[in-house]
Amino acid sequence: MRHAKLFSILISVAVLGYGAMGFYFLPAATFQGELTRMALLPESLFGWTKPQPALDIKWMRQAAMNEADVLVIGDSFSDGRIWQTKLTRRGLKVRTESWDSMRGVCADFMPWLRAQGFAGKYIVLESIERNLAKDLSKSVACQQMQYHAHAQTDTLRYPPTVSFDVNHGNYGGKLSTGFRTRLNVLDYERRSQAENFSTWTLPNDVTLARVNNGCDLFSHVRCNDALFLSYDQPGEVESSALKNIEILNARMNGVTLIWMFVPNKSTVYLYPGKQFWNEAEQRYGAPNLLRMMQRALDEKTVDLYPANGSHTSTPGYLLMGEEIFKAMQQTAAIQP
């Protein structure tokens, strides 16, 4: 009997101890942004707190190929159909396809596209900076279209989150993840207090960097510091990209082609002196999204890229969409 009682006490203590640990560590394992998730840093320190604009889902409707005025081919910056709302609100019908489905803008792209029923005038080719040289070279080398339909292409998209509670965690994660996150916080507190602190490279391809005037530009608690993908390069885009733009322009007979090159988050905040966007604008009329984003930072736009993610905020997407619409206005008589 005595052994059974002792065993029961030990089990009770173990359960209570585990519960107490879970109550303390598990909320830290709740992530909203992909960079906080990758770096194992809590949203309570790096999650954005300024509410985002609300979007009406009706402007995010996907048009069929044969009814579209605009065809967008892009990556994850276009998949959510957020910046496209700047076009659909003006009455344009937009269809968005991914690079994964299209596999490239091949030599037979225009005959193939017309065979799919597209009779629109505009094509927007979007690529994030880190992939644009690869996307362009892949298209230049491609001779025959090999479209692979994606099951999610025509599914409904929902508006992005307007707000979230950075201090609200759940208890459904892994205790080990919460424990590692708490350890990272302690490490961050120690490092960030150093007088010469500038960067900290974390596991899983994330770098934490101090940003000039960060608290004017971000809404998270530790607003002087933000998270970035560590494999984004400080150097210029490969010079071959500009030549490949010219080759692909020559393939686009009968349509107006608009290039949409999205700067990496690190380029916007840490390496804004890159010249690729100036050259692409001067030579091919590509909207200068880097200049637009620098102007937004000069105007103290908060969370243009939230600290906890690698994609722009809703205001960032809408600014990009406005630039694309302006480019369309410059090539045709579209009324605002």
C-alpha positions as CSV (number, residue, x, y, z in Angstrom):
1,M,0.0,0.0,0.0
2,R,2.8,2.4,0.9
3,H,4.6,1.7,-2.4
4,A,1.4,2.3,-4.3
5,K,0.8,5.6,-2.5
6,L,4.4,6.7,-3.2
7,F,4.0,5.7,-6.8
8,S,0.8,7.8,-7.1
9,I,2.5,10.8,-5.6
10,L,5.4,10.5,-8.0
11,I,3.0,10.3,-11.0
12,S,1.0,13.3,-9.7
13,V,4.2,15.3,-9.3
14,A,5.4,14.4,-12.8
15,V,2.1,15.3,-14.4
16,L,1.9,18.6,-12.5
17,G,5.5,19.4,-13.4
18,Y,4.9,18.6,-17.1
19,G,1.7,20.7,-17.0
20,A,3.6,23.6,-15.5
21,M,6.3,23.4,-18.1
22,G,3.7,23.2,-20.9
23,F,1.9,26.3,-19.5
24,Y,5.2,28.2,-19.6
25,F,6.8,26.9,-22.8
26,L,4.0,25.9,-25.2
27,P,2.6,29.4,-25.9
28,A,6.0,30.4,-27.3
29,A,5.6,27.7,-29.9
30,T,2.7,29.5,-31.6
31,F,3.8,31.2,-34.8
32,Q,2.1,33.5,-37.3
33,G,5.0,34.4,-39.5
34,E,7.2,32.1,-41.5
35,L,10.4,33.7,-40.3
36,T,9.5,33.5,-36.6
37,R,8.6,29.9,-37.2
38,M,11.9,29.1,-39.0
39,A,14.0,31.0,-36.4
40,L,12.0,29.8,-33.4
41,L,11.5,33.4,-32.0
42,P,8.2,34.4,-30.4
43,E,5.5,36.5,-32.0
44,S,5.3,38.4,-28.7
45,L,8.6,40.0,-29.7
46,F,8.5,40.0,-33.5
47,G,4.8,39.8,-34.5
48,W,3.3,42.9,-36.1
49,T,0.8,44.8,-34.0
50,K,-0.6,47.5,-36.4
51,P,-3.9,46.4,-38.0
52,Q,-3.9,45.7,-41.7
53,P,-6.5,47.0,-44.2
54,A,-9.5,44.7,-44.7
55,L,-10.1,43.4,-48.3
56,D,-13.4,42.4,-49.8
57,I,-13.2,38.8,-51.0
58,K,-15.2,39.7,-54.2
59,W,-12.2,41.5,-55.6
60,M,-10.1,38.4,-55.3
61,R,-12.1,36.3,-57.7
62,Q,-10.1,34.3,-60.3
63,A,-11.2,34.9,-63.9
64,A,-11.3,32.1,-66.4
65,M,-8.6,32.1,-69.1
66,N,-11.1,33.0,-71.8
67,E,-12.6,35.9,-70.0
68,A,-9.4,37.5,-68.5
69,D,-8.2,40.9,-69.5
70,V,-5.0,40.3,-67.6
71,L,-2.9,37.2,-67.2
72,V,-0.5,37.2,-64.2
73,I,2.2,34.6,-64.0
74,G,4.0,34.7,-60.7
75,D,5.2,33.1,-57.5
76,S,3.9,33.3,-53.9
77,F,3.7,37.1,-54.1
78,S,0.9,36.8,-56.6
79,D,-0.7,33.5,-55.4
80,G,-2.8,35.2,-52.7
81,R,-4.4,37.6,-55.4
82,I,-3.9,40.6,-53.1
83,W,-2.1,43.1,-55.2
84,Q,-4.4,42.1,-58.1
85,T,-7.3,43.7,-56.2
86,K,-6.0,47.1,-57.4
87,L,-6.8,45.8,-61.0
88,T,-10.1,44.1,-60.3
89,R,-11.5,47.1,-58.5
90,R,-11.0,49.0,-61.7
91,G,-13.1,46.5,-63.6
92,L,-10.3,44.4,-65.0
93,K,-10.7,40.6,-65.0
94,V,-7.5,38.9,-63.8
95,R,-6.3,35.3,-64.1
96,T,-3.3,34.3,-62.0
97,E,-1.1,31.3,-62.8
98,S,2.0,30.1,-61.0
99,W,5.5,29.6,-62.4
100,D,5.2,26.0,-61.2
101,S,2.2,25.4,-63.5
102,M,3.5,27.3,-66.5
103,R,7.1,26.0,-66.2
104,G,8.2,29.1,-68.2
105,V,7.4,31.5,-71.0
106,C,8.6,29.3,-73.9
107,A,9.2,30.1,-77.5
108,D,5.7,28.9,-78.5
109,F,4.0,30.8,-75.6
110,M,1.8,33.2,-77.5
111,P,0.3,30.5,-79.9
112,W,-0.2,28.2,-76.9
113,L,-1.8,31.0,-74.9
114,R,-4.2,32.0,-77.6
115,A,-5.2,28.3,-78.0
116,Q,-6.2,28.3,-74.3
117,G,-8.7,31.0,-75.1
118,F,-6.9,34.1,-73.7
119,A,-7.9,37.1,-75.7
120,G,-6.7,39.8,-73.2
121,K,-4.3,42.5,-73.8
122,Y,-2.0,42.4,-70.7
123,I,0.4,39.9,-69.3
124,V,2.2,40.6,-66.0
125,L,5.3,38.4,-65.3
126,E,6.1,38.6,-61.5
127,S,9.1,37.2,-59.8
128,I,10.8,37.8,-56.4
129,E,14.4,39.1,-56.7
130,R,16.0,35.9,-55.4
131,N,14.5,33.9,-58.2
132,L,14.2,36.3,-61.1
133,A,17.4,35.4,-62.9
134,K,16.6,31.7,-62.7
135,D,13.0,32.3,-63.9
136,L,14.2,34.4,-66.8
137,S,16.9,32.0,-67.9
138,K,14.6,29.1,-67.6
139,S,12.0,30.7,-69.9
140,V,14.6,31.8,-72.5
141,A,15.9,28.2,-72.7
142,C,12.4,26.7,-73.0
143,Q,11.2,25.9,-76.5
144,Q,7.8,24.2,-76.0
145,M,5.1,24.9,-73.4
146,Q,4.4,22.1,-70.9
147,Y,1.7,23.4,-68.7
148,H,0.8,21.4,-65.6
149,A,-2.5,22.4,-64.0
150,H,-2.4,22.9,-60.3
151,A,-5.4,21.8,-58.2
152,Q,-5.3,25.1,-56.2
153,T,-5.2,27.5,-59.2
154,D,-8.9,28.2,-59.3
155,T,-9.8,27.7,-55.6
156,L,-11.1,30.6,-53.6
157,R,-8.6,32.9,-51.9
158,Y,-9.5,34.6,-48.6
159,P,-8.4,38.1,-47.5
160,P,-5.3,38.2,-45.3
161,T,-5.5,38.6,-41.6
162,V,-6.4,42.1,-40.4
163,S,-4.9,41.6,-36.9
164,F,-3.8,39.0,-34.4
165,D,-2.9,38.8,-30.8
166,V,0.9,38.4,-30.5
167,N,0.5,37.3,-26.9
168,H,-2.1,34.7,-27.5
169,G,-0.5,31.2,-27.7
170,N,-2.1,27.8,-27.9
171,Y,-1.1,24.6,-26.2
172,G,-1.2,22.3,-29.2
173,G,2.4,22.6,-30.2
174,K,5.5,20.7,-29.2
175,L,7.0,21.3,-25.8
176,S,10.5,21.0,-27.3
177,T,9.7,23.8,-29.8
178,G,8.6,26.0,-27.0
179,F,11.7,25.2,-24.9
180,R,14.0,26.0,-27.8
181,T,12.1,29.2,-28.5
182,R,12.6,30.3,-24.9
183,L,16.3,29.6,-25.1
184,N,16.5,31.6,-28.3
185,V,14.9,34.6,-26.5
186,L,17.5,34.4,-23.8
187,D,20.3,34.3,-26.4
188,Y,18.7,37.2,-28.3
189,E,18.5,39.3,-25.1
190,R,22.2,38.7,-24.4
191,R,23.3,39.4,-28.0
192,S,21.1,42.4,-28.7
193,Q,22.4,44.4,-25.6
194,A,25.9,44.4,-27.0
195,E,26.9,47.9,-28.1
196,N,28.1,46.8,-31.5
197,F,25.2,44.4,-32.3
198,S,24.2,44.3,-35.9
199,T,23.3,40.8,-37.0
200,W,22.7,37.3,-35.7
201,T,22.5,34.3,-38.0
202,L,20.1,31.7,-36.7
203,P,19.4,28.1,-37.9
204,N,17.1,27.4,-40.8
205,D,18.3,30.3,-43.1
206,V,17.2,33.2,-40.9
207,T,19.2,36.3,-40.0
208,L,18.1,38.8,-37.4
209,A,19.5,42.3,-38.3
210,R,19.3,45.8,-36.7
211,V,17.5,48.2,-39.0
212,N,18.2,52.0,-39.1
213,N,15.2,53.8,-37.6
214,G,13.5,50.5,-37.1
215,C,10.9,51.7,-34.7
216,D,9.6,54.2,-37.3
217,L,9.2,51.3,-39.8
218,F,7.9,48.4,-37.7
219,S,5.2,47.8,-35.2
220,H,6.5,44.8,-33.3
221,V,7.8,45.0,-29.8
222,R,11.5,44.8,-30.6
223,C,11.1,47.2,-33.5
224,N,14.8,48.0,-33.9
225,D,15.5,44.4,-35.2
226,A,13.8,42.4,-37.9
227,L,14.1,39.0,-39.4
228,F,15.4,38.2,-43.0
229,L,16.2,35.2,-45.1
230,S,19.9,34.7,-44.7
231,Y,20.4,33.4,-48.3
232,D,19.3,36.6,-49.9
233,Q,22.3,38.3,-51.4
234,P,23.5,41.9,-50.9
235,G,24.9,41.9,-54.4
236,E,23.3,42.9,-57.7
237,V,21.0,40.8,-59.7
238,E,22.9,38.8,-62.4
239,S,23.6,40.9,-65.4
240,S,22.2,38.2,-67.7
241,A,18.7,39.0,-66.5
242,L,18.5,42.3,-68.4
243,K,19.5,40.6,-71.7
244,N,17.0,37.8,-71.1
245,I,14.2,40.4,-70.6
246,E,14.9,41.6,-74.1
247,I,14.7,38.1,-75.5
248,L,11.4,37.4,-73.8
249,N,9.9,40.7,-74.8
250,A,10.4,39.7,-78.5
251,R,8.1,36.7,-77.9
252,M,5.1,38.7,-76.7
253,N,3.4,39.6,-80.0
254,G,0.0,41.2,-79.7
255,V,0.0,41.8,-75.9
256,T,1.4,44.4,-73.5
257,L,4.0,42.8,-71.2
258,I,4.6,44.3,-67.8
259,W,7.5,43.1,-65.7
260,M,7.0,42.9,-61.9
261,F,10.2,42.4,-60.1
262,V,9.7,42.3,-56.3
263,P,12.7,43.3,-54.2
264,N,13.9,40.9,-51.5
265,K,13.0,42.2,-48.0
266,S,16.7,42.5,-47.2
267,T,17.2,44.7,-50.3
268,V,14.5,47.1,-49.2
269,Y,15.8,47.5,-45.6
270,L,19.5,46.7,-45.8
271,Y,20.8,47.0,-49.4
272,P,18.7,49.7,-51.1
273,G,21.4,50.9,-53.5
274,K,20.9,48.1,-56.1
275,Q,20.7,49.4,-59.6
276,F,18.8,46.5,-61.4
277,W,15.4,48.2,-61.0
278,N,16.7,51.5,-62.4
279,E,18.1,49.7,-65.4
280,A,15.0,47.6,-66.0
281,E,12.9,50.7,-65.8
282,Q,15.1,52.7,-68.2
283,R,15.5,49.9,-70.8
284,Y,12.1,48.1,-70.6
285,G,9.7,50.3,-68.7
286,A,9.5,47.9,-65.8
287,P,7.8,49.4,-62.8
288,N,10.5,50.4,-60.3
289,L,9.2,48.6,-57.2
290,L,12.4,49.2,-55.3
291,R,12.1,53.0,-55.7
292,M,8.4,52.8,-54.7
293,M,9.3,50.9,-51.6
294,Q,12.1,53.3,-50.7
295,R,9.6,56.1,-51.0
296,A,7.2,54.3,-48.8
297,L,9.9,53.9,-46.1
298,D,10.8,57.6,-46.4
299,E,7.1,58.3,-45.7
300,K,7.4,56.0,-42.6
301,T,5.1,53.3,-43.9
302,V,4.9,50.8,-41.0
303,D,5.3,47.0,-41.6
304,L,5.8,47.3,-45.4
305,Y,7.4,43.9,-44.9
306,P,6.4,42.7,-41.4
307,A,9.4,41.7,-39.2
308,N,8.1,38.1,-38.8
309,G,7.7,37.3,-42.5
310,S,9.4,37.4,-45.9
311,H,6.4,38.7,-47.8
312,T,4.9,42.2,-47.9
313,S,2.0,43.3,-45.7
314,T,-1.4,44.1,-47.2
315,P,-0.3,47.8,-47.7
316,G,2.8,46.6,-49.4
317,Y,0.8,44.4,-51.8
318,L,-1.6,47.3,-52.6
319,L,1.3,49.7,-53.3
320,M,2.7,47.2,-55.8
321,G,-0.7,46.7,-57.4
322,E,-1.0,50.5,-57.8
323,E,2.3,50.5,-59.6
324,I,1.2,47.8,-62.0
325,F,-2.0,49.6,-62.8
326,K,0.0,52.8,-63.4
327,A,2.1,50.9,-65.9
328,M,-1.0,49.8,-67.7
329,Q,-2.3,53.4,-67.8
330,Q,0.9,54.4,-69.5
331,T,0.3,51.9,-72.3
332,A,-3.4,52.3,-72.9
333,A,-6.3,54.7,-72.2
334,I,-7.6,53.0,-69.0
335,Q,-9.5,55.3,-66.8
336,P,-8.8,55.4,-63.1
